[in-house]
Amino acid sequence: MLQIAVCGKPNVGKSSFFNSATASSVEMANYPFTTIDANKAVAHVIKDCPCKELGVTCNPHNSICIDGKRLLPIELIDVAGLVPGAHEGKGLGNKFLDELMQAKVFIHVIDASGSTDLEGNPVDPGSHDPLDDLDFLENEIVMWMYGILSKNWVRLIRKVGAEHLDIAKVLFDQLSGTGIAIEDIIEAKRNIEPDYNKWEEEDLIELTRNKEKYPNVIPTSAESEIALVKASEAGLISYVSGDNHFEILKADELNDNQKKALDYIQTNILDKYGSTGVQDALNYGIFELLDNIVVYPVQDENKYTDQKGNVLPDGILLKNGSNPRELAYLVHTDIGDNFMHAVDARSKMRIASDYELKDGDIISIITRG
């Protein structure tokens, strides 16, 4: 299951975001290090389900469909807060960074009001620049990775020379636990001294530095999301995460304060920003940053069903540009091993094994035997 880490300094609302995205009950309090161990729970990303287009009622197995919206599970990790010097072990630094690197995407929660300092202590609103938190997190991650490389640098250089290996492959193996791809290392090498024997401290730091400077900031209101989710679970309103509106179902069961709160959320959050932002952040991480698509494997391309007759049973998250054979292996190793060809269930046409799957494709996989 794909993982997203919710990170940032202490006391900025990470656990509130986590709760709103997973509907779980993680302790929330206004002091640093409320979260000691990483909390993990299932959240969802959302895509339009083909069921409405096809005029069928789906029977999801690995996901949920609500009024034509397919909710696909991912794992969310709420890790301990990061403080300056974390890469040197300060606070819960090493624990934080080890847990953080389990994820493919980070959601960096920032206190936009500027009412917490770099260590998460309360200060007067506006007295701390939230932009400082951006560079601070990146620097801690960069220096942590630099520490991993510098500690083993002499051994790594000897290994490259003795075994005639490519330096990028050796670095990739050393950093394999961080989620770094070998393509990232190859790209980073182009910007520094080509002879790795001459690399110094600044070259190693440059190698590990993330060049992308936060291209997308999503305003979020976790408290609004929690309120709407709980009201929906209670049957008081109809609401799907990410929507820009909700429908009141039981107005007579709402007291005046609840009505005022819902009106405030609609007017000041949903109308102003288009959503609470929580679902937008999850979707952006999986579909934009990781460039994933959703494909629906079926056995019967005519009825869009699996062998048990379930309609559109599974939505599979996979990398954009993947082919049918790769989809087959994601469904099951045996299906991948026995893959013959695939059929586009919409057109009923056979597709090539190197066909690039598209978002929303419904694919029947044909196997040997």
C-alpha positions as CSV (number, residue, x, y, z in Angstrom):
1,M,0.0,0.0,0.0
2,L,1.3,3.4,-0.9
3,Q,2.4,5.5,2.1
4,I,2.2,9.2,2.8
5,A,4.0,10.7,5.8
6,V,2.5,13.7,7.7
7,C,5.5,15.7,8.9
8,G,6.6,19.0,10.3
9,K,7.8,20.5,13.6
10,P,5.9,19.8,16.8
11,N,2.6,21.4,17.7
12,V,1.4,22.6,14.2
13,G,-1.6,20.3,13.7
14,K,-0.1,17.1,12.2
15,S,-2.2,14.8,14.3
16,S,-5.3,16.9,13.5
17,F,-4.6,16.5,9.8
18,F,-4.0,12.8,10.4
19,N,-7.3,12.4,12.3
20,S,-9.3,14.3,9.7
21,A,-7.8,12.2,6.8
22,T,-8.2,8.8,8.5
23,A,-11.2,9.4,10.9
24,S,-9.1,7.9,13.7
25,S,-8.6,9.2,17.2
26,V,-5.0,10.1,17.8
27,E,-4.1,12.2,20.8
28,M,-4.1,16.0,20.1
29,A,-2.7,18.5,22.5
30,N,-1.1,22.0,22.4
31,Y,2.4,21.0,23.4
32,P,5.5,19.5,21.7
33,F,6.0,15.8,21.2
34,T,2.4,14.7,21.8
35,T,3.1,12.1,19.1
36,I,6.0,9.9,20.3
37,D,5.6,6.8,18.1
38,A,4.5,6.9,14.5
39,N,0.7,6.4,14.1
40,K,-0.4,4.6,11.0
41,A,-3.9,4.3,9.6
42,V,-5.7,4.0,6.3
43,A,-6.7,7.1,4.4
44,H,-8.1,7.3,0.9
45,V,-7.5,9.1,-2.4
46,I,-10.5,9.7,-4.6
47,K,-11.2,9.3,-8.3
48,D,-14.3,9.2,-10.4
49,C,-15.5,5.6,-10.6
50,P,-16.5,4.3,-14.1
51,C,-19.8,2.9,-12.7
52,K,-21.8,6.0,-13.6
53,E,-20.4,6.2,-17.1
54,L,-21.2,2.5,-17.7
55,G,-24.6,2.6,-15.9
56,V,-23.7,-0.2,-13.6
57,T,-23.7,-0.7,-9.8
58,C,-20.2,-1.6,-8.7
59,N,-19.3,-4.0,-5.9
60,P,-15.9,-2.8,-4.7
61,H,-13.6,-5.2,-3.0
62,N,-10.4,-3.3,-2.2
63,S,-12.0,0.1,-2.1
64,I,-15.2,2.1,-1.6
65,C,-17.6,3.7,-4.0
66,I,-19.8,6.6,-2.8
67,D,-22.1,8.0,-5.5
68,G,-19.7,7.5,-8.3
69,K,-16.6,8.5,-6.3
70,R,-14.1,5.6,-5.8
71,L,-12.1,5.9,-2.5
72,L,-8.8,4.0,-2.8
73,P,-6.8,3.1,0.3
74,I,-3.4,4.4,1.1
75,E,-1.5,4.3,4.4
76,L,-0.9,7.6,6.3
77,I,1.9,7.9,8.8
78,D,1.8,10.5,11.5
79,V,5.5,10.8,12.7
80,A,7.0,12.6,15.7
81,G,7.7,16.3,15.4
82,L,11.0,17.5,13.9
83,V,13.2,20.1,15.7
84,P,16.4,21.9,14.6
85,G,19.4,19.5,14.9
86,A,17.2,16.4,14.3
87,H,19.8,15.0,11.9
88,E,22.3,15.0,14.9
89,G,19.8,13.1,17.1
90,K,18.3,16.1,18.9
91,G,14.7,15.5,20.2
92,L,13.3,12.5,18.4
93,G,15.3,13.3,15.3
94,N,16.7,9.9,14.2
95,K,13.5,8.2,15.0
96,F,11.6,10.8,13.1
97,L,13.8,10.6,10.0
98,D,13.8,6.8,9.9
99,E,10.0,6.7,10.0
100,L,9.7,9.6,7.6
101,M,11.7,7.7,4.9
102,Q,9.2,4.8,4.8
103,A,6.9,7.0,2.8
104,K,6.9,7.9,-0.9
105,V,5.4,11.4,-0.3
106,F,5.6,13.9,2.5
107,I,2.8,16.2,3.5
108,H,4.5,19.0,5.4
109,V,2.1,20.6,7.8
110,I,2.9,24.3,8.5
111,D,1.4,26.7,11.0
112,A,0.4,29.5,8.6
113,S,-0.4,31.8,11.6
114,G,3.2,32.0,12.6
115,S,2.3,31.3,16.3
116,T,4.9,28.5,16.9
117,D,8.7,28.8,16.8
118,L,11.0,26.3,15.1
119,E,10.8,23.9,18.1
120,G,7.0,24.0,18.2
121,N,6.7,26.3,21.3
122,P,3.8,28.8,21.3
123,V,4.7,32.4,20.4
124,D,2.7,35.5,19.5
125,P,0.8,35.0,16.3
126,G,2.8,36.4,13.3
127,S,6.1,36.5,15.2
128,H,7.5,33.5,13.4
129,D,7.8,33.3,9.6
130,P,6.2,30.1,8.4
131,L,8.5,30.2,5.3
132,D,11.4,29.4,7.7
133,D,9.8,26.0,8.3
134,L,10.1,25.1,4.6
135,D,13.9,25.4,4.5
136,F,14.3,24.0,8.0
137,L,12.7,20.6,7.1
138,E,14.6,20.3,3.8
139,N,17.9,21.1,5.5
140,E,17.3,18.4,8.2
141,I,16.6,15.8,5.6
142,V,19.5,16.8,3.4
143,M,21.9,16.8,6.4
144,W,20.6,13.4,7.6
145,M,21.3,11.9,4.2
146,Y,24.6,13.6,4.0
147,G,25.5,12.0,7.3
148,I,24.7,8.5,5.9
149,L,27.0,9.1,2.9
150,S,29.8,10.8,4.7
151,K,30.1,8.2,7.4
152,N,30.6,5.5,4.8
153,W,32.3,7.5,2.1
154,V,35.8,6.0,2.2
155,R,34.3,2.4,2.1
156,L,32.0,3.3,-0.8
157,I,34.8,4.8,-2.9
158,R,36.9,1.7,-2.3
159,K,34.0,-0.5,-3.3
160,V,33.5,1.4,-6.6
161,G,37.2,1.0,-7.5
162,A,37.7,-2.6,-6.3
163,E,34.6,-3.9,-8.0
164,H,34.5,-1.6,-11.0
165,L,31.0,-0.4,-10.1
166,D,29.1,2.6,-11.2
167,I,29.1,5.3,-8.4
168,A,25.3,6.0,-8.9
169,K,24.5,2.3,-8.3
170,V,26.7,2.2,-5.1
171,L,25.0,5.4,-3.8
172,F,21.6,4.0,-4.6
173,D,22.3,0.8,-2.6
174,Q,23.6,2.9,0.3
175,L,20.5,5.1,0.3
176,S,18.0,2.3,-0.5
177,G,16.1,2.8,2.7
178,T,15.4,6.4,2.0
179,G,13.1,5.9,-1.0
180,I,15.6,7.6,-3.4
181,A,15.4,6.3,-7.0
182,I,18.6,5.7,-8.9
183,E,17.3,8.1,-11.6
184,D,17.3,10.9,-8.9
185,I,21.0,10.2,-8.1
186,I,22.0,10.2,-11.8
187,E,20.2,13.5,-12.3
188,A,21.8,15.0,-9.2
189,K,25.3,14.0,-10.3
190,R,25.0,16.2,-13.4
191,N,25.2,19.3,-11.2
192,I,28.4,18.6,-9.4
193,E,32.1,17.7,-10.0
194,P,32.1,14.8,-12.5
195,D,35.0,13.0,-10.8
196,Y,33.6,11.4,-7.6
197,N,37.2,11.0,-6.3
198,K,37.3,14.8,-5.9
199,W,34.0,15.2,-4.1
200,E,34.1,17.1,-0.9
201,E,31.6,18.0,1.8
202,E,29.7,20.6,-0.3
203,D,29.5,18.1,-3.2
204,L,27.9,15.4,-1.1
205,I,25.4,18.0,0.4
206,E,24.6,19.2,-3.1
207,L,24.0,15.6,-4.3
208,T,21.4,15.0,-1.6
209,R,19.6,18.4,-1.8
210,N,16.1,18.4,-3.2
211,K,15.9,21.0,-5.9
212,E,12.1,21.3,-6.1
213,K,11.0,24.2,-3.9
214,Y,7.5,23.5,-2.7
215,P,5.6,24.3,-5.9
216,N,2.2,23.7,-4.4
217,V,0.9,24.9,-1.1
218,I,-2.6,23.7,-0.1
219,P,-4.6,25.7,2.6
220,T,-6.3,23.2,4.9
221,S,-8.7,23.2,7.8
222,A,-8.4,19.9,9.5
223,E,-11.0,20.8,12.2
224,S,-13.6,21.6,9.5
225,E,-12.9,18.2,7.8
226,I,-13.3,16.4,11.1
227,A,-16.6,18.2,11.9
228,L,-18.0,17.4,8.4
229,V,-16.9,13.7,8.5
230,K,-18.4,13.2,12.0
231,A,-21.6,14.9,11.0
232,S,-21.8,12.7,7.9
233,E,-21.1,9.6,9.9
234,A,-24.0,10.6,12.2
235,G,-26.3,10.9,9.2
236,L,-26.8,14.6,9.8
237,I,-25.4,15.7,6.5
238,S,-24.3,14.1,3.2
239,Y,-20.6,14.8,2.5
240,V,-17.7,13.2,0.6
241,S,-14.2,14.4,1.5
242,G,-12.9,16.8,-1.1
243,D,-16.4,18.2,-2.0
244,N,-17.0,21.9,-2.0
245,H,-20.5,21.5,-0.3
246,F,-22.6,19.3,1.9
247,E,-26.3,18.6,2.1
248,I,-28.1,18.8,5.4
249,L,-30.2,15.7,5.9
250,K,-31.6,16.1,9.4
251,A,-32.0,19.8,10.1
252,D,-34.4,19.2,13.0
253,E,-31.7,17.2,14.9
254,L,-29.1,20.0,14.7
255,N,-28.9,22.5,17.5
256,D,-28.2,26.2,16.9
257,N,-24.5,25.9,17.6
258,Q,-24.2,23.1,15.1
259,K,-26.1,25.0,12.5
260,K,-23.8,28.0,13.0
261,A,-20.7,25.9,12.8
262,L,-21.8,24.2,9.5
263,D,-22.8,27.6,8.1
264,Y,-19.4,29.0,9.0
265,I,-17.6,26.0,7.4
266,Q,-19.6,26.4,4.2
267,T,-19.1,30.2,3.9
268,N,-15.5,30.6,5.2
269,I,-13.9,27.3,4.2
270,L,-15.7,25.5,1.4
271,D,-16.9,28.6,-0.6
272,K,-13.6,30.4,-0.1
273,Y,-11.1,27.6,-0.8
274,G,-13.2,25.0,-2.7
275,S,-12.7,22.3,0.0
276,T,-11.2,21.8,3.4
277,G,-7.9,21.0,1.6
278,V,-7.3,17.7,3.4
279,Q,-8.4,15.4,0.5
280,D,-6.7,17.8,-2.0
281,A,-3.4,17.2,-0.2
282,L,-3.7,13.4,-0.3
283,N,-4.8,13.4,-4.0
284,Y,-2.1,15.8,-5.0
285,G,0.6,13.6,-3.4
286,I,-0.6,10.3,-5.1
287,F,-1.8,11.5,-8.4
288,E,0.4,14.5,-9.1
289,L,3.7,14.0,-7.3
290,L,3.8,10.2,-7.7
291,D,2.0,10.4,-11.1
292,N,-0.3,7.5,-10.3
293,I,-3.4,6.4,-12.2
294,V,-6.3,4.1,-11.3
295,V,-7.0,1.0,-13.5
296,Y,-9.8,-1.6,-12.9
297,P,-8.8,-5.2,-13.7
298,V,-11.8,-7.5,-14.5
299,Q,-12.1,-11.1,-15.6
300,D,-15.2,-10.7,-17.8
301,E,-14.8,-7.7,-20.1
302,N,-18.5,-7.9,-21.1
303,K,-19.9,-7.6,-17.6
304,Y,-17.0,-5.8,-16.0
305,T,-16.8,-8.5,-13.3
306,D,-14.4,-10.7,-11.5
307,Q,-14.8,-14.5,-11.3
308,K,-17.3,-14.1,-8.5
309,G,-19.5,-11.7,-10.4
310,N,-18.5,-8.6,-8.6
311,V,-18.7,-5.5,-10.8
312,L,-15.6,-3.3,-11.0
313,P,-14.2,-5.0,-7.9
314,D,-10.8,-3.5,-7.6
315,G,-9.2,-0.2,-8.3
316,I,-5.5,-0.5,-8.6
317,L,-3.1,2.4,-8.1
318,L,-0.1,2.2,-10.4
319,K,2.5,4.5,-12.1
320,N,1.3,6.4,-15.2
321,G,2.9,4.7,-18.2
322,S,2.6,1.2,-16.8
323,N,1.6,-1.7,-19.1
324,P,-0.9,-4.6,-18.8
325,R,1.8,-7.1,-17.7
326,E,2.8,-4.8,-14.9
327,L,-0.8,-4.5,-13.9
328,A,-1.1,-8.3,-13.9
329,Y,1.8,-8.6,-11.5
330,L,0.2,-6.1,-9.1
331,V,-3.0,-8.2,-9.1
332,H,-1.1,-11.4,-8.3
333,T,2.3,-12.9,-9.0
334,D,0.8,-16.0,-10.7
335,I,-1.3,-13.8,-13.0
336,G,1.8,-11.9,-14.0
337,D,3.8,-15.1,-14.6
338,N,1.1,-16.5,-16.8
339,F,0.2,-13.3,-18.6
340,M,-0.7,-13.7,-22.3
341,H,-2.4,-10.6,-23.4
342,A,-5.1,-8.1,-22.3
343,V,-8.4,-6.7,-23.5
344,D,-9.8,-3.2,-23.2
345,A,-13.2,-3.9,-21.7
346,R,-14.7,-0.7,-23.1
347,S,-13.8,-1.4,-26.7
348,K,-13.6,-5.2,-26.4
349,M,-10.4,-5.0,-28.3
350,R,-7.1,-6.8,-27.6
351,I,-4.3,-4.4,-26.6
352,A,-0.6,-4.8,-27.0
353,S,1.5,-5.9,-24.0
354,D,3.4,-2.6,-24.2
355,Y,0.2,-0.5,-24.3
356,E,0.4,2.4,-21.8
357,L,-2.5,2.1,-19.5
358,K,-4.7,5.2,-19.1
359,D,-6.4,6.5,-16.0
360,G,-9.8,4.8,-15.6
361,D,-9.0,1.9,-18.0
362,I,-10.9,-1.3,-17.4
363,I,-8.7,-4.2,-18.4
364,S,-9.3,-7.9,-18.7
365,I,-6.1,-10.0,-18.3
366,I,-5.9,-13.2,-20.2
367,T,-3.6,-15.9,-18.8
368,R,-2.4,-19.3,-19.8
369,G,-4.3,-22.2,-18.5
